[in-house]
Amino acid sequence: MTTWITICDTCKAPGWEDTAMEQTDGEALAALIEDRAGGDVAARRVSCTMGCERACNIIVQGAGKIGYSLGKFAASAEDAQAIVDYAQMHAASPTGQVPFREWPQGVKGHFVSRHTPVPE
């Protein structure tokens, strides 16, 4: 079953307006994640997950599984890879839960909230 990484493409890190970036931090992170996703992990973009104070934000979720909101990522290859690695573990888990000791270092400290599965 597919695990989805939903990426907020409107996220802007603090000070973004002072940079010469032609895209938002969320757009840059989304492109990096999309390049790495595949198999049981898919990526999609949305405009605003309402976590602006924690930019960049993503959501990891799959049908019938616990989902998670995460934030405060950089638009970097390292963060994108950690997100995809975690999503692959989420996809392999029957419940969506992944033991803390198995989490990639790059997602530790980024969890914001947990979402129970929607009733069938």
Biopython code that builds the backbone (N, CA, C, O; Angstrom):
import numpy as np
from Bio.PDB.StructureBuilder import StructureBuilder

atoms = [
    (1, "MET", "N", (0.835, -1.170, 0.000)),
    (1, "MET", "CA", (0.000, 0.000, 0.000)),
    (1, "MET", "C", (0.889, 1.246, 0.000)),
    (1, "MET", "O", (1.953, 1.256, 0.620)),
    (2, "THR", "N", (0.462, 2.262, -0.677)),
    (2, "THR", "CA", (1.256, 3.474, -0.847)),
    (2, "THR", "C", (1.253, 4.352, 0.400)),
    (2, "THR", "O", (0.211, 4.584, 1.013)),
    (3, "THR", "N", (2.422, 4.827, 0.756)),
    (3, "THR", "CA", (2.568, 5.885, 1.748)),
    (3, "THR", "C", (2.798, 7.176, 0.972)),
    (3, "THR", "O", (3.630, 7.232, 0.067)),
    (4, "TRP", "N", (2.058, 8.198, 1.335)),
    (4, "TRP", "CA", (2.147, 9.493, 0.665)),
    (4, "TRP", "C", (2.937, 10.474, 1.512)),
    (4, "TRP", "O", (2.756, 10.560, 2.726)),
    (5, "ILE", "N", (3.813, 11.211, 0.850)),
    (5, "ILE", "CA", (4.463, 12.361, 1.465)),
    (5, "ILE", "C", (3.797, 13.582, 0.844)),
    (5, "ILE", "O", (3.928, 13.827, -0.355)),
    (6, "THR", "N", (3.091, 14.339, 1.658)),
    (6, "THR", "CA", (2.451, 15.570, 1.206)),
    (6, "THR", "C", (3.365, 16.710, 1.609)),
    (6, "THR", "O", (3.688, 16.868, 2.786)),
    (7, "ILE", "N", (3.777, 17.500, 0.641)),
    (7, "ILE", "CA", (4.735, 18.577, 0.888)),
    (7, "ILE", "C", (4.056, 19.924, 0.679)),
    (7, "ILE", "O", (3.421, 20.154, -0.350)),
    (8, "CYS", "N", (4.193, 20.809, 1.655)),
    (8, "CYS", "CA", (3.661, 22.160, 1.525)),
    (8, "CYS", "C", (4.598, 22.947, 0.608)),
    (8, "CYS", "O", (5.739, 23.235, 0.970)),
    (9, "ASP", "N", (4.105, 23.289, -0.575)),
    (9, "ASP", "CA", (4.977, 23.988, -1.526)),
    (9, "ASP", "C", (4.975, 25.503, -1.349)),
    (9, "ASP", "O", (5.664, 26.214, -2.080)),
    (10, "THR", "N", (4.203, 25.999, -0.381)),
    (10, "THR", "CA", (4.220, 27.442, -0.119)),
    (10, "THR", "C", (5.076, 27.788, 1.093)),
    (10, "THR", "O", (5.196, 28.965, 1.436)),
    (11, "CYS", "N", (5.671, 26.802, 1.747)),
    (11, "CYS", "CA", (6.509, 27.046, 2.923)),
    (11, "CYS", "C", (7.713, 27.915, 2.563)),
    (11, "CYS", "O", (8.374, 27.728, 1.541)),
    (12, "LYS", "N", (7.961, 28.864, 3.446)),
    (12, "LYS", "CA", (9.121, 29.743, 3.296)),
    (12, "LYS", "C", (9.835, 29.807, 4.634)),
    (12, "LYS", "O", (9.226, 30.125, 5.656)),
    (13, "ALA", "N", (11.125, 29.504, 4.628)),
    (13, "ALA", "CA", (11.912, 29.585, 5.850)),
    (13, "ALA", "C", (12.054, 31.050, 6.261)),
    (13, "ALA", "O", (11.984, 31.941, 5.415)),
    (14, "PRO", "N", (12.252, 31.302, 7.551)),
    (14, "PRO", "CA", (12.439, 32.683, 7.996)),
    (14, "PRO", "C", (13.546, 33.369, 7.193)),
    (14, "PRO", "O", (14.602, 32.785, 6.949)),
    (15, "GLY", "N", (13.293, 34.599, 6.792)),
    (15, "GLY", "CA", (14.265, 35.354, 6.012)),
    (15, "GLY", "C", (14.207, 35.114, 4.518)),
    (15, "GLY", "O", (15.014, 35.655, 3.763)),
    (16, "TRP", "N", (13.247, 34.297, 4.090)),
    (16, "TRP", "CA", (13.139, 33.954, 2.660)),
    (16, "TRP", "C", (13.050, 35.193, 1.784)),
    (16, "TRP", "O", (13.660, 35.251, 0.716)),
    (17, "GLU", "N", (12.300, 36.169, 2.230)),
    (17, "GLU", "CA", (12.093, 37.370, 1.413)),
    (17, "GLU", "C", (13.395, 38.146, 1.194)),
    (17, "GLU", "O", (13.476, 38.975, 0.287)),
    (18, "ASP", "N", (14.409, 37.883, 2.017)),
    (18, "ASP", "CA", (15.694, 38.561, 1.872)),
    (18, "ASP", "C", (16.668, 37.807, 0.969)),
    (18, "ASP", "O", (17.788, 38.263, 0.740)),
    (19, "THR", "N", (16.243, 36.666, 0.466)),
    (19, "THR", "CA", (17.122, 35.871, -0.406)),
    (19, "THR", "C", (16.762, 36.113, -1.863)),
    (19, "THR", "O", (15.760, 36.754, -2.179)),
    (20, "ALA", "N", (17.586, 35.596, -2.719)),
    (20, "ALA", "CA", (17.338, 35.728, -4.158)),
    (20, "ALA", "C", (16.696, 34.455, -4.727)),
    (20, "ALA", "O", (16.723, 34.240, -5.939)),
    (21, "MET", "N", (16.119, 33.612, -3.860)),
    (21, "MET", "CA", (15.513, 32.367, -4.328)),
    (21, "MET", "C", (14.320, 32.669, -5.228)),
    (21, "MET", "O", (13.488, 33.521, -4.916)),
    (22, "GLU", "N", (14.253, 31.960, -6.340)),
    (22, "GLU", "CA", (13.138, 32.142, -7.272)),
    (22, "GLU", "C", (11.989, 31.202, -6.979)),
    (22, "GLU", "O", (10.923, 31.306, -7.585)),
    (23, "GLN", "N", (12.203, 30.281, -6.050)),
    (23, "GLN", "CA", (11.132, 29.379, -5.635)),
    (23, "GLN", "C", (11.092, 29.354, -4.116)),
    (23, "GLN", "O", (12.061, 29.723, -3.453)),
    (24, "THR", "N", (9.973, 28.919, -3.577)),
    (24, "THR", "CA", (9.870, 28.825, -2.122)),
    (24, "THR", "C", (10.722, 27.661, -1.627)),
    (24, "THR", "O", (11.112, 26.784, -2.397)),
    (25, "ASP", "N", (11.001, 27.673, -0.333)),
    (25, "ASP", "CA", (11.722, 26.545, 0.264)),
    (25, "ASP", "C", (10.910, 25.267, 0.102)),
    (25, "ASP", "O", (11.469, 24.195, -0.127)),
    (26, "GLY", "N", (9.579, 25.382, 0.224)),
    (26, "GLY", "CA", (8.702, 24.221, 0.044)),
    (26, "GLY", "C", (8.784, 23.641, -1.359)),
    (26, "GLY", "O", (8.796, 22.421, -1.524)),
    (27, "GLU", "N", (8.840, 24.502, -2.374)),
    (27, "GLU", "CA", (8.975, 24.014, -3.757)),
    (27, "GLU", "C", (10.308, 23.302, -3.948)),
    (27, "GLU", "O", (10.379, 22.267, -4.611)),
    (28, "ALA", "N", (11.357, 23.861, -3.364)),
    (28, "ALA", "CA", (12.677, 23.240, -3.491)),
    (28, "ALA", "C", (12.713, 21.889, -2.784)),
    (28, "ALA", "O", (13.251, 20.922, -3.325)),
    (29, "LEU", "N", (12.139, 21.812, -1.571)),
    (29, "LEU", "CA", (12.098, 20.545, -0.847)),
    (29, "LEU", "C", (11.233, 19.533, -1.596)),
    (29, "LEU", "O", (11.592, 18.358, -1.683)),
    (30, "ALA", "N", (10.108, 19.973, -2.133)),
    (30, "ALA", "CA", (9.230, 19.070, -2.882)),
    (30, "ALA", "C", (9.959, 18.444, -4.056)),
    (30, "ALA", "O", (9.836, 17.242, -4.288)),
    (31, "ALA", "N", (10.715, 19.237, -4.799)),
    (31, "ALA", "CA", (11.451, 18.706, -5.954)),
    (31, "ALA", "C", (12.470, 17.660, -5.520)),
    (31, "ALA", "O", (12.632, 16.638, -6.186)),
    (32, "LEU", "N", (13.153, 17.906, -4.412)),
    (32, "LEU", "CA", (14.135, 16.946, -3.902)),
    (32, "LEU", "C", (13.465, 15.648, -3.460)),
    (32, "LEU", "O", (13.987, 14.563, -3.714)),
    (33, "ILE", "N", (12.319, 15.754, -2.802)),
    (33, "ILE", "CA", (11.588, 14.557, -2.365)),
    (33, "ILE", "C", (11.056, 13.800, -3.569)),
    (33, "ILE", "O", (11.167, 12.575, -3.627)),
    (34, "GLU", "N", (10.482, 14.506, -4.523)),
    (34, "GLU", "CA", (9.931, 13.854, -5.724)),
    (34, "GLU", "C", (11.001, 13.082, -6.478)),
    (34, "GLU", "O", (10.719, 12.025, -7.042)),
    (35, "ASP", "N", (12.226, 13.596, -6.496)),
    (35, "ASP", "CA", (13.333, 12.898, -7.163)),
    (35, "ASP", "C", (13.682, 11.586, -6.478)),
    (35, "ASP", "O", (14.209, 10.674, -7.116)),
    (36, "ARG", "N", (13.392, 11.483, -5.180)),
    (36, "ARG", "CA", (13.787, 10.313, -4.397)),
    (36, "ARG", "C", (12.649, 9.322, -4.146)),
    (36, "ARG", "O", (12.897, 8.156, -3.842)),
    (37, "ALA", "N", (11.415, 9.779, -4.272)),
    (37, "ALA", "CA", (10.255, 8.911, -4.006)),
    (37, "ALA", "C", (10.122, 7.863, -5.101)),
    (37, "ALA", "O", (10.611, 8.036, -6.218)),
    (38, "GLY", "N", (9.454, 6.784, -4.756)),
    (38, "GLY", "CA", (9.209, 5.713, -5.716)),
    (38, "GLY", "C", (8.822, 4.450, -4.981)),
    (38, "GLY", "O", (8.881, 4.393, -3.753)),
    (39, "GLY", "N", (8.427, 3.440, -5.730)),
    (39, "GLY", "CA", (7.995, 2.193, -5.109)),
    (39, "GLY", "C", (6.730, 2.409, -4.313)),
    (39, "GLY", "O", (5.715, 2.843, -4.857)),
    (40, "ASP", "N", (6.784, 2.106, -3.010)),
    (40, "ASP", "CA", (5.625, 2.257, -2.128)),
    (40, "ASP", "C", (5.485, 3.669, -1.558)),
    (40, "ASP", "O", (4.630, 3.914, -0.706)),
    (41, "VAL", "N", (6.321, 4.596, -2.025)),
    (41, "VAL", "CA", (6.280, 5.978, -1.529)),
    (41, "VAL", "C", (6.014, 6.920, -2.691)),
    (41, "VAL", "O", (6.732, 6.915, -3.691)),
    (42, "ALA", "N", (4.969, 7.730, -2.545)),
    (42, "ALA", "CA", (4.606, 8.721, -3.563)),
    (42, "ALA", "C", (4.635, 10.104, -2.918)),
    (42, "ALA", "O", (4.514, 10.235, -1.700)),
    (43, "ALA", "N", (4.793, 11.120, -3.739)),
    (43, "ALA", "CA", (4.838, 12.494, -3.239)),
    (43, "ALA", "C", (3.790, 13.330, -3.953)),
    (43, "ALA", "O", (3.478, 13.110, -5.123)),
    (44, "ARG", "N", (3.261, 14.291, -3.217)),
    (44, "ARG", "CA", (2.329, 15.246, -3.812)),
    (44, "ARG", "C", (2.538, 16.585, -3.129)),
    (44, "ARG", "O", (3.018, 16.660, -1.998)),
    (45, "ARG", "N", (2.169, 17.633, -3.836)),
    (45, "ARG", "CA", (2.303, 18.986, -3.304)),
    (45, "ARG", "C", (0.926, 19.546, -2.973)),
    (45, "ARG", "O", (-0.056, 19.269, -3.661)),
    (46, "VAL", "N", (0.874, 20.332, -1.915)),
    (46, "VAL", "CA", (-0.320, 21.103, -1.584)),
    (46, "VAL", "C", (0.133, 22.515, -1.240)),
    (46, "VAL", "O", (1.280, 22.737, -0.853)),
    (47, "SER", "N", (-0.765, 23.443, -1.384)),
    (47, "SER", "CA", (-0.463, 24.822, -1.012)),
    (47, "SER", "C", (-1.026, 25.092, 0.371)),
    (47, "SER", "O", (-2.224, 25.325, 0.536)),
    (48, "CYS", "N", (-0.163, 25.059, 1.341)),
    (48, "CYS", "CA", (-0.386, 25.409, 2.737)),
    (48, "CYS", "C", (-0.944, 24.258, 3.576)),
    (48, "CYS", "O", (-2.033, 23.741, 3.325)),
    (49, "THR", "N", (-0.161, 23.886, 4.568)),
    (49, "THR", "CA", (-0.608, 22.924, 5.578)),
    (49, "THR", "C", (-0.821, 23.626, 6.925)),
    (49, "THR", "O", (-1.010, 22.976, 7.954)),
    (50, "MET", "N", (-0.787, 24.940, 6.899)),
    (50, "MET", "CA", (-1.048, 25.799, 8.063)),
    (50, "MET", "C", (-0.031, 25.587, 9.185)),
    (50, "MET", "O", (-0.386, 25.634, 10.363)),
    (51, "GLY", "N", (1.204, 25.358, 8.829)),
    (51, "GLY", "CA", (2.268, 25.224, 9.823)),
    (51, "GLY", "C", (3.381, 26.220, 9.556)),
    (51, "GLY", "O", (4.559, 25.909, 9.736)),
    (52, "CYS", "N", (3.012, 27.405, 9.131)),
    (52, "CYS", "CA", (3.977, 28.407, 8.655)),
    (52, "CYS", "C", (5.117, 28.675, 9.630)),
    (52, "CYS", "O", (6.244, 28.928, 9.204)),
    (53, "GLU", "N", (4.843, 28.624, 10.923)),
    (53, "GLU", "CA", (5.900, 28.889, 11.895)),
    (53, "GLU", "C", (6.920, 27.762, 11.970)),
    (53, "GLU", "O", (7.946, 27.899, 12.635)),
    (54, "ARG", "N", (6.645, 26.641, 11.291)),
    (54, "ARG", "CA", (7.554, 25.494, 11.294)),
    (54, "ARG", "C", (8.008, 25.127, 9.885)),
    (54, "ARG", "O", (8.308, 23.960, 9.636)),
    (55, "ALA", "N", (8.069, 26.059, 8.974)),
    (55, "ALA", "CA", (8.440, 25.738, 7.590)),
    (55, "ALA", "C", (9.808, 25.050, 7.578)),
    (55, "ALA", "O", (10.698, 25.432, 8.338)),
    (56, "CYS", "N", (9.970, 24.099, 6.770)),
    (56, "CYS", "CA", (9.147, 23.447, 5.756)),
    (56, "CYS", "C", (8.395, 22.258, 6.355)),
    (56, "CYS", "O", (8.941, 21.519, 7.175)),
    (57, "ASN", "N", (7.146, 22.082, 5.942)),
    (57, "ASN", "CA", (6.260, 21.079, 6.520)),
    (57, "ASN", "C", (5.928, 19.970, 5.537)),
    (57, "ASN", "O", (5.798, 20.190, 4.333)),
    (58, "ILE", "N", (5.795, 18.770, 6.091)),
    (58, "ILE", "CA", (5.367, 17.613, 5.304)),
    (58, "ILE", "C", (4.406, 16.781, 6.143)),
    (58, "ILE", "O", (4.347, 16.924, 7.365)),
    (59, "ILE", "N", (3.659, 15.915, 5.478)),
    (59, "ILE", "CA", (2.773, 14.963, 6.144)),
    (59, "ILE", "C", (3.067, 13.596, 5.547)),
    (59, "ILE", "O", (3.172, 13.460, 4.328)),
    (60, "VAL", "N", (3.200, 12.586, 6.393)),
    (60, "VAL", "CA", (3.412, 11.208, 5.953)),
    (60, "VAL", "C", (2.166, 10.437, 6.347)),
    (60, "VAL", "O", (1.804, 10.401, 7.523)),
    (61, "GLN", "N", (1.492, 9.809, 5.357)),
    (61, "GLN", "CA", (0.255, 9.107, 5.659)),
    (61, "GLN", "C", (-0.009, 8.003, 4.639)),
    (61, "GLN", "O", (0.479, 8.043, 3.509)),
    (62, "GLY", "N", (-0.778, 7.040, 5.062)),
    (62, "GLY", "CA", (-1.198, 5.947, 4.199)),
    (62, "GLY", "C", (-2.555, 5.443, 4.657)),
    (62, "GLY", "O", (-2.897, 5.563, 5.834)),
    (63, "ALA", "N", (-3.318, 4.888, 3.755)),
    (63, "ALA", "CA", (-4.662, 4.401, 4.065)),
    (63, "ALA", "C", (-4.616, 3.383, 5.201)),
    (63, "ALA", "O", (-3.838, 2.430, 5.171)),
    (64, "GLY", "N", (-5.471, 3.605, 6.208)),
    (64, "GLY", "CA", (-5.573, 2.674, 7.325)),
    (64, "GLY", "C", (-4.414, 2.718, 8.296)),
    (64, "GLY", "O", (-4.310, 1.849, 9.162)),
    (65, "LYS", "N", (-3.534, 3.710, 8.180)),
    (65, "LYS", "CA", (-2.356, 3.795, 9.035)),
    (65, "LYS", "C", (-2.332, 5.122, 9.786)),
    (65, "LYS", "O", (-2.956, 6.101, 9.376)),
    (66, "ILE", "N", (-1.602, 5.130, 10.887)),
    (66, "ILE", "CA", (-1.339, 6.364, 11.599)),
    (66, "ILE", "C", (-0.505, 7.260, 10.681)),
    (66, "ILE", "O", (0.416, 6.794, 10.010)),
    (67, "GLY", "N", (-0.841, 8.548, 10.664)),
    (67, "GLY", "CA", (-0.086, 9.515, 9.868)),
    (67, "GLY", "C", (0.619, 10.502, 10.778)),
    (67, "GLY", "O", (0.295, 10.613, 11.960)),
    (68, "TYR", "N", (1.576, 11.215, 10.224)),
    (68, "TYR", "CA", (2.384, 12.143, 11.013)),
    (68, "TYR", "C", (2.611, 13.441, 10.259)),
    (68, "TYR", "O", (2.829, 13.441, 9.047)),
    (69, "SER", "N", (2.558, 14.553, 10.993)),
    (69, "SER", "CA", (2.960, 15.858, 10.472)),
    (69, "SER", "C", (4.351, 16.146, 11.014)),
    (69, "SER", "O", (4.630, 15.920, 12.192)),
    (70, "LEU", "N", (5.215, 16.643, 10.150)),
    (70, "LEU", "CA", (6.576, 16.993, 10.534)),
    (70, "LEU", "C", (6.899, 18.371, 9.977)),
    (70, "LEU", "O", (6.341, 18.780, 8.959)),
    (71, "GLY", "N", (7.796, 19.082, 10.640)),
    (71, "GLY", "CA", (8.154, 20.412, 10.182)),
    (71, "GLY", "C", (9.580, 20.786, 10.530)),
    (71, "GLY", "O", (10.332, 19.995, 11.099)),
    (72, "LYS", "N", (9.936, 22.014, 10.175)),
    (72, "LYS", "CA", (11.261, 22.588, 10.400)),
    (72, "LYS", "C", (12.341, 21.866, 9.603)),
    (72, "LYS", "O", (13.419, 21.579, 10.125)),
    (73, "PHE", "N", (12.052, 21.577, 8.356)),
    (73, "PHE", "CA", (13.055, 20.987, 7.471)),
    (73, "PHE", "C", (13.700, 22.070, 6.619)),
    (73, "PHE", "O", (13.116, 23.127, 6.384)),
    (74, "ALA", "N", (14.896, 21.790, 6.168)),
    (74, "ALA", "CA", (15.568, 22.649, 5.192)),
    (74, "ALA", "C", (15.322, 22.051, 3.812)),
    (74, "ALA", "O", (15.036, 20.861, 3.683)),
    (75, "ALA", "N", (15.432, 22.865, 2.808)),
    (75, "ALA", "CA", (15.316, 22.376, 1.427)),
    (75, "ALA", "C", (16.678, 21.837, 1.024)),
    (75, "ALA", "O", (17.377, 22.421, 0.196)),
    (76, "SER", "N", (17.041, 20.701, 1.632)),
    (76, "SER", "CA", (18.353, 20.102, 1.389)),
    (76, "SER", "C", (18.202, 18.645, 0.972)),
    (76, "SER", "O", (17.199, 17.998, 1.274)),
    (77, "ALA", "N", (19.205, 18.146, 0.280)),
    (77, "ALA", "CA", (19.208, 16.743, -0.148)),
    (77, "ALA", "C", (19.176, 15.814, 1.066)),
    (77, "ALA", "O", (18.528, 14.768, 1.030)),
    (78, "GLU", "N", (19.875, 16.195, 2.145)),
    (78, "GLU", "CA", (19.928, 15.354, 3.339)),
    (78, "GLU", "C", (18.550, 15.239, 3.997)),
    (78, "GLU", "O", (18.128, 14.147, 4.377)),
    (79, "ASP", "N", (17.850, 16.376, 4.128)),
    (79, "ASP", "CA", (16.518, 16.327, 4.731)),
    (79, "ASP", "C", (15.541, 15.564, 3.846)),
    (79, "ASP", "O", (14.730, 14.785, 4.345)),
    (80, "ALA", "N", (15.613, 15.781, 2.539)),
    (80, "ALA", "CA", (14.722, 15.069, 1.617)),
    (80, "ALA", "C", (14.944, 13.566, 1.715)),
    (80, "ALA", "O", (13.980, 12.800, 1.727)),
    (81, "GLN", "N", (16.198, 13.133, 1.786)),
    (81, "GLN", "CA", (16.486, 11.699, 1.870)),
    (81, "GLN", "C", (15.984, 11.114, 3.179)),
    (81, "GLN", "O", (15.432, 10.013, 3.192)),
    (82, "ALA", "N", (16.167, 11.840, 4.291)),
    (82, "ALA", "CA", (15.677, 11.350, 5.584)),
    (82, "ALA", "C", (14.160, 11.203, 5.571)),
    (82, "ALA", "O", (13.623, 10.240, 6.119)),
    (83, "ILE", "N", (13.471, 12.153, 4.949)),
    (83, "ILE", "CA", (12.010, 12.093, 4.852)),
    (83, "ILE", "C", (11.579, 10.873, 4.048)),
    (83, "ILE", "O", (10.682, 10.142, 4.469)),
    (84, "VAL", "N", (12.199, 10.647, 2.907)),
    (84, "VAL", "CA", (11.847, 9.498, 2.061)),
    (84, "VAL", "C", (12.203, 8.196, 2.766)),
    (84, "VAL", "O", (11.438, 7.234, 2.699)),
    (85, "ASP", "N", (13.341, 8.147, 3.435)),
    (85, "ASP", "CA", (13.720, 6.931, 4.181)),
    (85, "ASP", "C", (12.676, 6.618, 5.245)),
    (85, "ASP", "O", (12.280, 5.463, 5.407)),
    (86, "TYR", "N", (12.229, 7.640, 5.972)),
    (86, "TYR", "CA", (11.200, 7.420, 6.991)),
    (86, "TYR", "C", (9.891, 6.960, 6.338)),
    (86, "TYR", "O", (9.236, 6.049, 6.843)),
    (87, "ALA", "N", (9.514, 7.579, 5.233)),
    (87, "ALA", "CA", (8.275, 7.197, 4.537)),
    (87, "ALA", "C", (8.330, 5.748, 4.072)),
    (87, "ALA", "O", (7.312, 5.057, 4.078)),
    (88, "GLN", "N", (9.502, 5.286, 3.670)),
    (88, "GLN", "CA", (9.645, 3.878, 3.271)),
    (88, "GLN", "C", (9.415, 2.952, 4.464)),
    (88, "GLN", "O", (8.819, 1.885, 4.317)),
    (89, "MET", "N", (9.882, 3.353, 5.632)),
    (89, "MET", "CA", (9.643, 2.573, 6.848)),
    (89, "MET", "C", (8.164, 2.587, 7.212)),
    (89, "MET", "O", (7.611, 1.570, 7.631)),
    (90, "HIS", "N", (7.527, 3.740, 7.050)),
    (90, "HIS", "CA", (6.083, 3.870, 7.291)),
    (90, "HIS", "C", (5.328, 2.938, 6.349)),
    (90, "HIS", "O", (4.394, 2.257, 6.773)),
    (91, "ALA", "N", (5.715, 2.900, 5.094)),
    (91, "ALA", "CA", (5.052, 2.039, 4.107)),
    (91, "ALA", "C", (5.197, 0.566, 4.468)),
    (91, "ALA", "O", (4.277, -0.222, 4.250)),
    (92, "ALA", "N", (6.338, 0.197, 5.012)),
    (92, "ALA", "CA", (6.589, -1.208, 5.358)),
    (92, "ALA", "C", (5.889, -1.636, 6.642)),
    (92, "ALA", "O", (5.761, -2.832, 6.903)),
    (93, "SER", "N", (5.437, -0.683, 7.444)),
    (93, "SER", "CA", (4.780, -0.982, 8.710)),
    (93, "SER", "C", (3.280, -1.201, 8.496)),
    (93, "SER", "O", (2.637, -0.391, 7.828)),
    (94, "PRO", "N", (2.712, -2.272, 9.043)),
    (94, "PRO", "CA", (1.276, -2.503, 8.888)),
    (94, "PRO", "C", (0.402, -1.416, 9.527)),
    (94, "PRO", "O", (-0.729, -1.192, 9.096)),
    (95, "THR", "N", (0.933, -0.742, 10.561)),
    (95, "THR", "CA", (0.157, 0.277, 11.274)),
    (95, "THR", "C", (0.615, 1.709, 10.978)),
    (95, "THR", "O", (-0.080, 2.669, 11.310)),
    (96, "GLY", "N", (1.775, 1.843, 10.359)),
    (96, "GLY", "CA", (2.366, 3.154, 10.142)),
    (96, "GLY", "C", (3.327, 3.551, 11.247)),
    (96, "GLY", "O", (4.047, 4.542, 11.114)),
    (97, "GLN", "N", (3.351, 2.802, 12.325)),
    (97, "GLN", "CA", (4.266, 3.113, 13.420)),
    (97, "GLN", "C", (5.643, 2.530, 13.124)),
    (97, "GLN", "O", (5.771, 1.393, 12.671)),
    (98, "VAL", "N", (6.658, 3.327, 13.386)),
    (98, "VAL", "CA", (8.046, 2.913, 13.208)),
    (98, "VAL", "C", (8.743, 3.150, 14.547)),
    (98, "VAL", "O", (8.673, 4.255, 15.083)),
    (99, "PRO", "N", (9.414, 2.135, 15.099)),
    (99, "PRO", "CA", (10.099, 2.336, 16.387)),
    (99, "PRO", "C", (11.111, 3.485, 16.308)),
    (99, "PRO", "O", (11.832, 3.620, 15.319)),
    (100, "PHE", "N", (11.154, 4.298, 17.347)),
    (100, "PHE", "CA", (12.037, 5.461, 17.400)),
    (100, "PHE", "C", (13.478, 5.094, 17.052)),
    (100, "PHE", "O", (14.144, 5.825, 16.319)),
    (101, "ARG", "N", (13.955, 3.983, 17.566)),
    (101, "ARG", "CA", (15.353, 3.583, 17.342)),
    (101, "ARG", "C", (15.668, 3.353, 15.865)),
    (101, "ARG", "O", (16.835, 3.336, 15.473)),
    (102, "GLU", "N", (14.620, 3.174, 15.038)),
    (102, "GLU", "CA", (14.822, 2.943, 13.608)),
    (102, "GLU", "C", (14.681, 4.211, 12.763)),
    (102, "GLU", "O", (14.994, 4.198, 11.573)),
    (103, "TRP", "N", (14.220, 5.290, 13.363)),
    (103, "TRP", "CA", (14.026, 6.521, 12.602)),
    (103, "TRP", "C", (15.351, 7.023, 12.051)),
    (103, "TRP", "O", (16.372, 6.946, 12.734)),
    (104, "PRO", "N", (15.350, 7.531, 10.836)),
    (104, "PRO", "CA", (16.550, 8.197, 10.335)),
    (104, "PRO", "C", (16.847, 9.416, 11.219)),
    (104, "PRO", "O", (15.924, 10.102, 11.659)),
    (105, "GLN", "N", (18.103, 9.680, 11.473)),
    (105, "GLN", "CA", (18.491, 10.803, 12.322)),
    (105, "GLN", "C", (17.878, 12.113, 11.825)),
    (105, "GLN", "O", (17.527, 12.980, 12.625)),
    (106, "GLY", "N", (17.753, 12.252, 10.523)),
    (106, "GLY", "CA", (17.269, 13.491, 9.929)),
    (106, "GLY", "C", (15.809, 13.824, 10.176)),
    (106, "GLY", "O", (15.380, 14.934, 9.858)),
    (107, "VAL", "N", (15.015, 12.887, 10.743)),
    (107, "VAL", "CA", (13.622, 13.215, 11.076)),
    (107, "VAL", "C", (13.412, 13.385, 12.576)),
    (107, "VAL", "O", (12.372, 13.882, 13.008)),
    (108, "LYS", "N", (14.384, 12.977, 13.358)),
    (108, "LYS", "CA", (14.254, 13.113, 14.817)),
    (108, "LYS", "C", (14.195, 14.590, 15.177)),
    (108, "LYS", "O", (14.998, 15.391, 14.699)),
    (109, "GLY", "N", (13.236, 14.938, 16.026)),
    (109, "GLY", "CA", (13.052, 16.317, 16.439)),
    (109, "GLY", "C", (12.170, 17.131, 15.508)),
    (109, "GLY", "O", (11.945, 18.316, 15.754)),
    (110, "HIS", "N", (11.662, 16.513, 14.436)),
    (110, "HIS", "CA", (10.836, 17.221, 13.457)),
    (110, "HIS", "C", (9.348, 16.878, 13.556)),
    (110, "HIS", "O", (8.529, 17.488, 12.867)),
    (111, "PHE", "N", (8.987, 15.907, 14.408)),
    (111, "PHE", "CA", (7.589, 15.491, 14.496)),
    (111, "PHE", "C", (6.758, 16.553, 15.208)),
    (111, "PHE", "O", (7.157, 17.083, 16.245)),
    (112, "VAL", "N", (5.591, 16.854, 14.632)),
    (112, "VAL", "CA", (4.692, 17.866, 15.172)),
    (112, "VAL", "C", (3.450, 17.213, 15.770)),
    (112, "VAL", "O", (3.053, 17.532, 16.891)),
    (113, "SER", "N", (2.837, 16.291, 15.014)),
    (113, "SER", "CA", (1.626, 15.646, 15.510)),
    (113, "SER", "C", (1.425, 14.296, 14.834)),
    (113, "SER", "O", (1.987, 14.001, 13.780)),
    (114, "ARG", "N", (0.594, 13.490, 15.493)),
    (114, "ARG", "CA", (0.238, 12.170, 14.981)),
    (114, "ARG", "C", (-1.250, 12.186, 14.687)),
    (114, "ARG", "O", (-2.028, 12.792, 15.424)),
    (115, "HIS", "N", (-1.650, 11.516, 13.605)),
    (115, "HIS", "CA", (-3.048, 11.479, 13.185)),
    (115, "HIS", "C", (-3.508, 10.031, 13.138)),
    (115, "HIS", "O", (-2.905, 9.201, 12.459)),
    (116, "THR", "N", (-4.576, 9.736, 13.861)),
    (116, "THR", "CA", (-5.107, 8.378, 13.821)),
    (116, "THR", "C", (-5.763, 8.131, 12.467)),
    (116, "THR", "O", (-6.211, 9.072, 11.812)),
    (117, "PRO", "N", (-5.822, 6.878, 12.047)),
    (117, "PRO", "CA", (-6.460, 6.584, 10.758)),
    (117, "PRO", "C", (-7.941, 6.993, 10.750)),
    (117, "PRO", "O", (-8.608, 6.971, 11.784)),
    (118, "VAL", "N", (-8.422, 7.354, 9.601)),
    (118, "VAL", "CA", (-9.830, 7.698, 9.434)),
    (118, "VAL", "C", (-10.643, 6.404, 9.536)),
    (118, "VAL", "O", (-10.248, 5.393, 8.955)),
    (119, "PRO", "N", (-11.758, 6.410, 10.252)),
    (119, "PRO", "CA", (-12.581, 5.190, 10.321)),
    (119, "PRO", "C", (-13.057, 4.760, 8.929)),
    (119, "PRO", "O", (-13.326, 5.586, 8.057)),
    (120, "GLU", "N", (-13.150, 3.457, 8.756)),
    (120, "GLU", "CA", (-13.607, 2.943, 7.465)),
    (120, "GLU", "C", (-15.107, 3.001, 7.363)),
    (120, "GLU", "O", (-15.672, 2.609, 6.342)),
]
sb = StructureBuilder()
sb.init_structure("model")
sb.init_model(0)
sb.init_chain("A")
sb.init_seg("    ")
for serial, (resi, resn, name, xyz) in enumerate(atoms, 1):
    if name == "N":
        sb.init_residue(resn, " ", resi, " ")
    sb.init_atom(name, np.array(xyz, "f"), 0.0, 1.0, " ", f" {name:<3s}", serial, name[0])
structure = sb.get_structure()
